[in-house]
Amino acid sequence: MEIDGIRKISEQINAFDKVNKREKPTNKVKNEDKVEISSEAKEKLRHKQEMELLKLLNEESSELREEKIQEVRERIKEGYYDKESVKKEAINNLLNFFLP
């Protein structure tokens, strides 16, 4: 009987050793979090960015257009477009545009 008792104690010691030999938890934090963004979400983001860019471009072009219109109005008042050289240049530009 004593042998059986020693065997049981030996098994318990081995079990205890196995538990203590396990990897002990460390305080190190592993940065293994991952985020996956679906292709549909990426496409929606691209579309939103494109729309914002178009909106900005439209606002800028509207401001530039207003400036250009005001400039042309002033030139008309000053008679700039009544000059023969300006008329010829305008006609040549129109012909080159419509008849390349």
Steps between C-alpha positions, in 0.01 A plus 500: 500500500776734569617466141160602373507802730841600370380452143203729564723763657739469207212546254384807689851646496524436124162662445606797713822532301309493171270775619791714615696438180218641289567829340452764761294799395703809431403861522592554137211604281503362150377735234320253286166673457394524139236699323380404157309747285281353233553595138148647498590731790823602326307579182247710693785692663662564161166618362450735796849644456442551127171678568666729755775579251249576225309725736816693583596528134151621412513766771842617381397502135186698585712763673745509209215514250349802677838673499545427129148627417568822688831540315330451160228752591764759586682435172175542306440837672857609418459400133774236509304262275444771238867486396565338163787287633281358779219419252743314270645304791152404619397386150819293462444337841140414408602355163777294658259372761219401262711408194821336631 
